[in-house]
Amino acid sequence: MEYHNTDRPRLKSWDEVMKLAAALDGPVKTAYLLSARAGLRPAEAVALTWGDIDLESRQIRVWKQIASGDDTPTRSAVPRTVPIVEVLAKHLAAIKPVPRADNALVCPPLRRKKKNGTRGAYRGTHLGEKSIRAALARAFRATGLPPGDFYDYGRHTFASLAALGGAPAWRLREVLGHADIERTLQYVSLREPPSAGAQPAPLGA
């Protein structure tokens, strides 16, 4: 598969996405799957709480992000509903706490390690960029995948693969939360026009 737009690097298949995810663990893995399999911005993924997730209807309500350490509305300032694909649903179900507090973070910050090996205090109030970068660096060494940015290998890869799979521009715009359809069309232009009668693939399949 060749990309027509190579301005930013992306993974080339869902298999590569899951290969990278398998080399991650804990909150960083969850944040990556939310970005690479549901299209959330990193700032949206780390702000997500369990009250925003409905596993029964397979939907995520995205309405806030972390900006300068605080909860703020999403970049477009408009809440959106994002579908949960099967692989993401299984992961979220596996880590869902019982009992569950609606305001608990889905991707909590990592804990510091004490000298005796036990877990110490949280590293901040939200999962931070430093923790994500360190985890990704280890994952790239383990998988042999070329190093890349969380945003590019997450949200941008999701959008590109969904578009190449036949996702309609209007639907992709809804899921990504683009205020301007022109931004979405940059992804849709990656693929050739569908043949007559062709049906679009499920989003994020």
C-alpha positions as CSV (number, residue, x, y, z in Angstrom):
1,M,0.0,0.0,0.0
2,E,1.4,3.4,-1.0
3,Y,0.3,6.7,0.5
4,H,-0.2,9.6,-1.9
5,N,0.4,12.1,0.8
6,T,3.6,11.5,2.8
7,D,3.9,14.8,4.6
8,R,3.6,13.0,7.9
9,P,4.6,9.4,8.8
10,R,1.9,6.9,9.5
11,L,1.7,3.2,10.1
12,K,0.7,1.2,7.0
13,S,-1.8,-1.3,8.4
14,W,-4.0,-2.2,11.3
15,D,-1.7,-5.0,11.9
16,E,1.2,-2.6,12.5
17,V,-1.1,-0.6,14.8
18,M,-1.8,-3.7,16.9
19,K,1.9,-4.7,16.9
20,L,2.8,-1.4,18.4
21,A,-0.1,-1.6,20.9
22,A,1.0,-5.1,22.0
23,A,4.4,-3.7,22.9
24,L,2.8,-1.1,25.2
25,D,1.1,-1.6,28.5
26,G,-0.9,0.2,31.2
27,P,-2.4,3.6,30.6
28,V,-0.1,4.3,27.7
29,K,-1.4,1.3,25.8
30,T,-5.0,2.4,26.4
31,A,-4.3,6.0,25.3
32,Y,-2.7,4.7,22.2
33,L,-5.6,2.4,21.3
34,L,-8.0,5.3,21.9
35,S,-6.1,7.4,19.4
36,A,-5.2,4.7,16.8
37,R,-8.5,2.8,16.9
38,A,-11.0,5.6,17.7
39,G,-9.3,8.7,16.4
40,L,-9.0,10.6,19.6
41,R,-6.5,13.4,19.9
42,P,-3.9,12.6,22.6
43,A,-5.2,15.4,24.8
44,E,-8.7,14.0,24.5
45,A,-7.6,10.4,25.3
46,V,-5.8,11.4,28.6
47,A,-8.9,13.5,29.6
48,L,-11.4,10.6,29.1
49,T,-13.3,9.3,32.1
50,W,-15.2,6.1,32.5
51,G,-18.5,8.1,32.5
52,D,-17.7,9.0,28.9
53,I,-17.7,5.4,27.8
54,D,-20.7,3.3,27.0
55,L,-19.5,-0.3,26.3
56,E,-23.0,-1.6,25.8
57,S,-23.8,0.8,22.9
58,R,-20.1,0.8,21.8
59,Q,-19.8,4.6,22.0
60,I,-17.4,7.2,23.5
61,R,-18.6,10.7,24.2
62,V,-15.7,13.1,23.5
63,W,-16.2,16.5,24.9
64,K,-13.0,17.7,26.7
65,Q,-9.3,17.6,26.5
66,I,-6.3,18.5,28.7
67,A,-4.7,21.8,27.8
68,S,-2.0,23.3,30.0
69,G,-2.9,20.9,32.7
70,D,-6.6,21.8,32.9
71,D,-9.8,20.3,31.5
72,T,-11.0,22.4,28.5
73,P,-13.5,21.8,25.7
74,T,-12.3,19.8,22.6
75,R,-10.5,21.8,20.0
76,S,-13.7,22.2,17.9
77,A,-15.6,23.0,21.2
78,V,-18.4,20.6,20.0
79,P,-18.9,17.3,21.8
80,R,-18.9,14.2,19.5
81,T,-19.7,10.6,19.7
82,V,-17.1,8.1,18.5
83,P,-17.8,4.4,17.8
84,I,-15.8,1.7,19.6
85,V,-14.5,-1.1,17.4
86,E,-14.3,-4.7,18.6
87,V,-10.6,-4.7,19.5
88,L,-10.9,-1.5,21.5
89,A,-14.1,-2.7,23.2
90,K,-12.3,-5.9,24.4
91,H,-9.4,-3.9,25.8
92,L,-11.6,-1.4,27.6
93,A,-13.8,-4.2,29.1
94,A,-10.6,-5.9,30.3
95,I,-9.4,-2.9,32.2
96,K,-12.7,-1.5,33.4
97,P,-12.5,-1.1,37.2
98,V,-15.2,-2.7,39.4
99,P,-16.8,-0.8,41.1
100,R,-16.4,2.0,38.5
101,A,-16.3,5.7,39.3
102,D,-17.7,7.7,36.4
103,N,-15.1,10.5,37.1
104,A,-12.1,8.1,37.2
105,L,-9.7,8.5,34.3
106,V,-9.5,5.8,31.7
107,C,-5.8,6.6,31.3
108,P,-4.5,7.6,34.7
109,P,-1.0,9.0,35.3
110,L,1.7,6.5,36.0
111,R,3.0,5.9,39.5
112,R,6.5,6.5,40.6
113,K,8.5,3.5,41.6
114,K,10.0,3.4,45.1
115,K,13.4,1.9,45.9
116,N,11.8,-1.2,47.4
117,G,9.9,-1.8,44.1
118,T,6.5,-0.7,45.3
119,R,4.4,2.0,43.6
120,G,4.6,5.5,44.9
121,A,2.7,8.7,44.2
122,Y,1.1,9.5,40.8
123,R,3.2,11.4,38.3
124,G,1.0,14.4,38.1
125,T,-2.8,14.6,37.6
126,H,-2.9,13.2,34.1
127,L,-0.9,10.8,31.9
128,G,1.9,13.1,30.6
129,E,3.9,13.4,27.4
130,K,7.2,12.3,29.1
131,S,5.7,9.0,30.2
132,I,4.2,8.4,26.7
133,R,7.4,9.2,24.9
134,A,9.4,6.8,27.2
135,A,6.9,4.0,26.7
136,L,6.9,4.5,22.9
137,A,10.7,4.5,22.7
138,R,10.8,1.1,24.5
139,A,8.0,-0.2,22.2
140,F,9.9,0.9,19.0
141,R,13.0,-1.0,20.2
142,A,11.0,-4.1,20.9
143,T,9.1,-4.1,17.7
144,G,11.6,-2.8,15.2
145,L,9.0,-0.3,13.9
146,P,10.5,3.1,12.9
147,P,10.2,5.6,15.7
148,G,7.4,8.0,15.2
149,D,5.2,10.6,17.0
150,F,2.2,9.5,19.1
151,Y,-0.1,11.7,17.1
152,D,1.1,10.5,13.8
153,Y,1.1,6.8,14.7
154,G,-2.2,7.2,16.5
155,R,-4.9,9.7,15.2
156,H,-3.3,10.3,11.8
157,T,-2.8,6.6,11.2
158,F,-6.4,6.0,12.2
159,A,-7.7,8.6,9.8
160,S,-5.6,7.4,7.0
161,L,-6.4,3.7,7.3
162,A,-10.1,4.5,7.8
163,A,-10.1,6.6,4.6
164,L,-8.2,4.0,2.7
165,G,-10.7,1.5,3.8
166,G,-13.5,3.5,2.3
167,A,-14.9,5.5,5.2
168,P,-17.1,8.4,3.8
169,A,-15.7,11.9,4.3
170,W,-18.8,13.0,6.2
171,R,-18.5,10.1,8.7
172,L,-14.8,10.5,9.2
173,R,-15.3,14.2,9.8
174,E,-17.8,13.4,12.5
175,V,-15.5,10.9,14.3
176,L,-12.4,13.1,14.1
177,G,-14.2,16.3,15.1
178,H,-12.9,18.4,12.3
179,A,-14.5,21.8,12.1
180,D,-13.5,22.1,8.5
181,I,-14.4,19.4,6.0
182,E,-11.3,20.3,4.0
183,R,-9.1,18.8,6.7
184,T,-10.9,15.5,6.4
185,L,-10.7,15.5,2.6
186,Q,-6.9,15.4,3.0
187,Y,-7.3,11.9,4.3
188,V,-10.0,10.8,1.8
189,S,-7.7,11.9,-1.1
190,L,-5.3,9.2,0.0
191,R,-7.4,6.6,-1.8
192,E,-8.5,6.0,-5.3
193,P,-12.2,6.6,-6.2
194,P,-14.3,3.5,-5.3
195,S,-15.5,1.3,-8.1
196,A,-19.2,1.4,-9.0
197,G,-21.3,-0.3,-6.4
198,A,-18.5,-0.7,-3.9
199,Q,-19.6,-0.5,-0.3
200,P,-17.4,1.4,2.3
201,A,-15.7,-0.8,4.9
202,P,-16.7,-0.4,8.5
203,L,-14.9,2.6,10.2
204,G,-11.7,1.4,11.8
205,A,-12.2,-2.2,10.8
